[in-house]
Amino acid sequence: MSDLTKIDFAVIFSAKNANPNGDPLNGNRPRQNYDGFGEVSDVCLKRKLRNRLQAMGESIFVQSDENRNDDYRSLNERFEAAIKDKKKDTNLNVAEITKLACEKWFDVRAFGQVFAFKDKKDKKKKEKQESDEENEHDTEGNSGSVSIGIRGPVTIQSAFSVEHITTESLQITKSVNLETNKEQPEKKGSDTMGMKHRVNNAIYVAYGAINTQLAKKTGFSEEDSKKIKEALRTLFVNDASSARPEGSMEVLKVIWWKHNSEAGQYSSAKVHQSLKVKANGEYDPLRDKLEGLNPEEIPGV
């Protein structure tokens, strides 16, 4: 823990004939801001990071349903199973639950997590209670309900394209109906028609940082930061889909600024602004651009 100093990072990646992050409110077209720049949301990037960390053998709390490696179909079930044995011995307070969650799950101590689960027994008990005093939540941890917010040290911004993007849309047809038309079984149904959207060629950049003050609170270590670096470098490994065919998404470079102190020599804003990425993915030399802060430049896989 004592070796961890402030870290800033950037990820430069390309998208070729792919939909980096579809917008469900816009027909699943590639996300685009009002200025015409492509966007990949921070939530999407953290989902990919969690998947990579999980593949690297780390214990992950927020697992996607198609990628889960346990029998729990909800966060509540996974959380209850983790604290079940502990609750048999003693009533856990907020600090103890926070410590347990951070030690057990990598993504909790890295990104933070909100635990807001209502215990079924508490719900039934509350319905029977009549006075406001009896309805008060037990802050000492004697209730089965949980409402805890954990702030994580690792933050990542949405990625934006270097230049405006143009979305190309393709009309597609399925070779078979989803359901048989009993009156006209040979007739093509409306469900056989569809659309696919893609970005032909674009360079995206995402920025992030690791805060040492919050790292101390969650137990995030120097070793953990190295795992984040590796996950960023391999961000699109095993991430292929019909919208993002294998090879269409590529991490070009991870820029890793490691400061010499916990507070950092420069603000994250100043560090991030020192990186000027060009339309072809190249950037101006970074060495000695910020005095005393020389970044590590790591190629993607």
C-alpha positions as CSV (number, residue, x, y, z in Angstrom):
1,M,0.0,0.0,0.0
2,S,2.8,2.4,0.9
3,D,4.3,2.0,-2.6
4,L,1.2,3.2,-4.4
5,T,1.3,6.8,-5.7
6,K,-1.1,8.7,-7.8
7,I,-1.6,7.3,-11.3
8,D,-3.1,8.8,-14.4
9,F,-3.7,6.8,-17.5
10,A,-5.1,7.0,-21.1
11,V,-6.2,4.3,-23.5
12,I,-6.0,4.9,-27.3
13,F,-8.0,2.4,-29.3
14,S,-9.3,2.0,-32.8
15,A,-12.7,0.8,-34.2
16,K,-12.8,-0.5,-37.8
17,N,-16.1,-1.6,-39.3
18,A,-17.5,-2.1,-35.8
19,N,-20.1,-0.7,-33.4
20,P,-18.0,0.2,-30.3
21,N,-21.0,0.9,-28.1
22,G,-24.5,0.9,-29.3
23,D,-27.2,3.3,-28.0
24,P,-30.4,1.4,-27.2
25,L,-32.3,4.7,-27.3
26,N,-31.2,5.4,-30.8
27,G,-31.8,2.1,-32.6
28,N,-28.5,0.7,-31.3
29,R,-26.5,3.0,-33.5
30,P,-23.0,3.8,-32.3
31,R,-23.1,6.4,-29.5
32,Q,-22.5,9.9,-30.6
33,N,-22.5,13.2,-28.8
34,Y,-24.3,16.4,-30.0
35,D,-21.0,17.6,-31.6
36,G,-20.7,14.5,-33.8
37,F,-17.9,12.7,-31.9
38,G,-18.2,9.0,-31.2
39,E,-18.6,7.9,-27.6
40,V,-18.0,4.7,-25.6
41,S,-19.6,5.1,-22.1
42,D,-17.6,4.7,-18.9
43,V,-20.0,2.0,-17.9
44,C,-19.2,0.0,-21.1
45,L,-15.5,0.4,-20.5
46,K,-15.8,-0.8,-16.8
47,R,-17.8,-3.8,-18.0
48,K,-15.0,-4.8,-20.3
49,L,-12.5,-4.2,-17.5
50,R,-14.4,-6.4,-15.1
51,N,-14.6,-9.2,-17.8
52,R,-10.9,-9.0,-18.3
53,L,-10.1,-9.0,-14.6
54,Q,-12.4,-12.0,-14.2
55,A,-10.7,-13.8,-17.0
56,M,-7.4,-13.1,-15.2
57,G,-8.6,-14.9,-12.1
58,E,-9.9,-12.0,-10.0
59,S,-13.1,-12.3,-7.9
60,I,-15.7,-9.9,-9.4
61,F,-18.9,-8.8,-7.7
62,V,-20.7,-7.2,-10.7
63,Q,-20.6,-10.2,-13.1
64,S,-22.6,-10.1,-16.3
65,D,-25.1,-12.9,-16.6
66,E,-23.5,-14.5,-19.6
67,N,-20.1,-14.3,-18.0
68,R,-20.8,-15.3,-14.4
69,N,-18.8,-18.1,-12.8
70,D,-21.1,-18.8,-9.9
71,D,-24.8,-19.8,-9.3
72,Y,-26.0,-16.4,-8.2
73,R,-28.4,-14.6,-10.6
74,S,-28.4,-11.2,-8.7
75,L,-26.1,-9.0,-6.8
76,N,-28.2,-9.5,-3.7
77,E,-27.8,-13.3,-3.8
78,R,-24.0,-12.9,-4.3
79,F,-23.7,-10.5,-1.5
80,E,-25.9,-12.5,1.0
81,A,-23.8,-15.7,0.2
82,A,-20.6,-13.8,1.0
83,I,-21.7,-12.6,4.4
84,K,-23.8,-15.6,5.4
85,D,-21.2,-17.3,7.5
86,K,-20.1,-14.0,9.2
87,K,-23.7,-13.1,10.1
88,K,-24.1,-16.4,12.0
89,D,-21.4,-15.4,14.5
90,T,-22.2,-11.7,14.9
91,N,-24.2,-8.8,13.5
92,L,-21.9,-7.0,11.0
93,N,-21.7,-3.2,11.1
94,V,-21.0,-1.0,8.1
95,A,-17.2,-0.9,8.6
96,E,-17.0,-4.7,8.8
97,I,-19.2,-5.2,5.7
98,T,-17.1,-2.6,3.7
99,K,-13.9,-4.4,4.7
100,L,-15.2,-7.8,3.8
101,A,-16.5,-6.6,0.4
102,C,-13.3,-4.8,-0.5
103,E,-11.1,-7.8,0.5
104,K,-13.3,-10.3,-1.4
105,W,-14.1,-8.5,-4.7
106,F,-11.5,-6.8,-6.9
107,D,-14.0,-4.5,-8.6
108,V,-15.4,-3.3,-5.3
109,R,-12.1,-2.1,-4.0
110,A,-11.2,-0.7,-7.4
111,F,-14.4,1.0,-8.7
112,G,-16.5,1.1,-5.5
113,Q,-20.0,-0.2,-5.1
114,V,-23.4,0.8,-3.7
115,F,-24.9,-2.0,-1.6
116,A,-28.6,-1.2,-1.1
117,F,-30.4,-4.5,-0.4
118,K,-33.6,-4.9,1.6
119,D,-33.8,-8.0,3.8
120,K,-37.0,-9.9,3.4
121,K,-37.4,-10.5,7.1
122,D,-37.0,-6.8,7.8
123,K,-39.6,-6.0,5.2
124,K,-42.2,-8.3,6.9
125,K,-41.2,-6.9,10.3
126,K,-41.6,-3.4,9.1
127,E,-45.1,-4.0,7.9
128,K,-46.1,-5.1,11.4
129,Q,-44.5,-2.1,13.1
130,E,-46.6,0.9,13.8
131,S,-44.5,3.6,15.2
132,D,-41.8,5.7,13.4
133,E,-39.4,4.9,16.1
134,E,-39.7,1.2,15.5
135,N,-39.4,1.7,11.8
136,E,-35.9,3.3,12.1
137,H,-33.1,1.5,10.5
138,D,-30.6,0.0,12.9
139,T,-27.3,1.8,12.2
140,E,-25.4,-0.5,14.5
141,G,-25.8,-3.4,12.0
142,N,-28.5,-5.3,13.8
143,S,-30.8,-5.2,10.7
144,G,-30.5,-7.6,7.8
145,S,-31.0,-4.6,5.4
146,V,-27.9,-3.0,3.9
147,S,-27.4,0.5,2.5
148,I,-23.7,1.2,2.1
149,G,-21.8,3.3,-0.4
150,I,-18.1,2.5,-1.2
151,R,-16.1,5.0,-3.2
152,G,-13.4,3.3,-5.3
153,P,-10.0,4.8,-6.2
154,V,-10.1,3.9,-9.9
155,T,-12.2,6.2,-12.1
156,I,-12.4,6.2,-15.9
157,Q,-14.1,8.7,-18.2
158,S,-16.1,7.9,-21.3
159,A,-14.0,7.5,-24.5
160,F,-14.5,10.0,-27.3
161,S,-13.4,9.8,-30.9
162,V,-10.6,12.1,-32.1
163,E,-12.6,13.2,-35.1
164,H,-16.3,13.2,-36.0
165,I,-17.7,9.8,-36.8
166,T,-20.0,8.8,-39.6
167,T,-22.4,5.9,-38.9
168,E,-23.0,3.5,-41.8
169,S,-26.3,1.6,-41.6
170,L,-27.0,-1.7,-43.4
171,Q,-30.4,-3.3,-44.1
172,I,-30.2,-7.0,-43.3
173,T,-32.6,-9.9,-43.7
174,K,-32.9,-13.1,-41.8
175,S,-33.1,-16.4,-43.7
176,V,-36.0,-17.7,-41.6
177,N,-39.0,-16.3,-39.7
178,L,-38.9,-16.1,-36.0
179,E,-42.4,-17.6,-35.8
180,T,-44.4,-19.5,-38.5
181,N,-47.3,-17.7,-40.2
182,K,-49.9,-20.4,-39.9
183,E,-52.1,-18.9,-42.6
184,Q,-49.2,-18.2,-45.0
185,P,-46.3,-20.4,-43.9
186,E,-44.2,-19.5,-47.0
187,K,-44.5,-15.7,-46.4
188,K,-41.6,-13.7,-45.0
189,G,-42.5,-12.1,-41.7
190,S,-41.7,-8.5,-40.8
191,D,-39.3,-9.8,-38.2
192,T,-36.9,-11.0,-40.9
193,M,-35.9,-7.4,-41.7
194,G,-33.4,-5.6,-39.6
195,M,-30.6,-3.0,-39.4
196,K,-26.9,-3.1,-38.5
197,H,-24.9,0.0,-37.8
198,R,-21.1,0.5,-37.8
199,V,-18.3,3.0,-37.7
200,N,-15.9,2.5,-40.6
201,N,-12.8,3.8,-39.0
202,A,-12.2,5.9,-35.9
203,I,-9.7,6.5,-33.1
204,Y,-11.0,6.8,-29.5
205,V,-9.3,8.0,-26.4
206,A,-10.4,7.3,-22.7
207,Y,-8.8,8.9,-19.7
208,G,-8.7,7.7,-16.1
209,A,-6.9,7.9,-12.7
210,I,-6.2,6.1,-9.5
211,N,-6.7,8.1,-6.3
212,T,-4.4,7.1,-3.4
213,Q,-6.6,8.5,-0.7
214,L,-9.5,6.3,-1.7
215,A,-7.1,3.4,-2.3
216,K,-6.1,3.4,1.4
217,K,-9.8,3.1,2.4
218,T,-10.6,0.2,0.1
219,G,-7.2,-1.6,0.4
220,F,-6.4,-1.1,-3.3
221,S,-2.7,-1.9,-3.7
222,E,0.2,-1.3,-6.1
223,E,-0.2,-4.9,-7.3
224,D,-3.9,-4.2,-8.0
225,S,-2.9,-1.2,-10.2
226,K,-0.7,-3.4,-12.3
227,K,-3.6,-5.7,-12.9
228,I,-5.7,-2.7,-14.0
229,K,-2.9,-1.8,-16.4
230,E,-2.9,-5.3,-17.9
231,A,-6.7,-5.3,-18.2
232,L,-6.5,-2.0,-20.1
233,R,-3.8,-3.3,-22.5
234,T,-6.0,-6.4,-23.3
235,L,-9.3,-4.6,-23.2
236,F,-10.9,-6.3,-26.3
237,V,-9.6,-9.8,-25.7
238,N,-12.6,-12.2,-25.9
239,D,-14.9,-9.3,-26.5
240,A,-15.9,-10.2,-30.0
241,S,-19.6,-10.1,-31.1
242,S,-21.5,-9.6,-34.3
243,A,-21.4,-5.9,-33.7
244,R,-17.6,-6.0,-32.9
245,P,-16.1,-8.8,-35.0
246,E,-12.8,-10.3,-33.9
247,G,-10.0,-7.8,-34.9
248,S,-12.3,-4.8,-35.4
249,M,-11.4,-3.3,-32.0
250,E,-7.8,-2.8,-31.0
251,V,-6.0,-1.1,-28.2
252,L,-3.2,0.9,-29.8
253,K,-1.5,2.2,-26.7
254,V,-1.9,2.6,-22.9
255,I,-0.3,5.7,-21.5
256,W,0.5,5.3,-17.8
257,W,1.6,8.3,-15.8
258,K,3.0,7.3,-12.3
259,H,3.5,10.3,-10.1
260,N,6.2,10.4,-7.4
261,S,3.8,11.2,-4.5
262,E,0.4,10.3,-3.2
263,A,-1.1,13.7,-4.2
264,G,0.7,13.8,-7.6
265,Q,3.0,16.4,-9.1
266,Y,0.2,17.6,-11.4
267,S,-3.6,17.6,-11.5
268,S,-5.2,14.9,-13.6
269,A,-6.7,17.5,-15.9
270,K,-3.3,18.9,-16.7
271,V,-1.8,15.4,-17.3
272,H,-4.7,14.3,-19.6
273,Q,-4.5,17.6,-21.6
274,S,-0.8,16.9,-22.3
275,L,-1.8,14.0,-24.6
276,K,-2.8,15.2,-28.1
277,V,-3.9,12.3,-30.2
278,K,-4.0,12.6,-34.0
279,A,-6.6,11.1,-36.4
280,N,-4.3,8.2,-37.2
281,G,-3.8,7.2,-33.6
282,E,-0.3,8.8,-33.3
283,Y,0.5,11.5,-30.8
284,D,3.2,14.0,-30.0
285,P,6.2,12.8,-27.9
286,L,5.3,12.8,-24.2
287,R,8.8,12.6,-22.7
288,D,9.6,15.7,-20.5
289,K,6.3,17.3,-21.6
290,L,5.5,17.6,-17.9
291,E,8.7,18.1,-16.0
292,G,9.6,15.2,-13.7
293,L,6.6,13.1,-15.0
294,N,7.6,10.6,-17.7
295,P,4.9,8.2,-18.8
296,E,5.2,4.5,-19.6
297,E,3.9,3.9,-23.1
298,I,2.5,0.3,-23.4
299,P,1.4,-1.2,-26.7
300,G,-1.8,-3.2,-26.8
301,V,-1.9,-6.9,-27.6
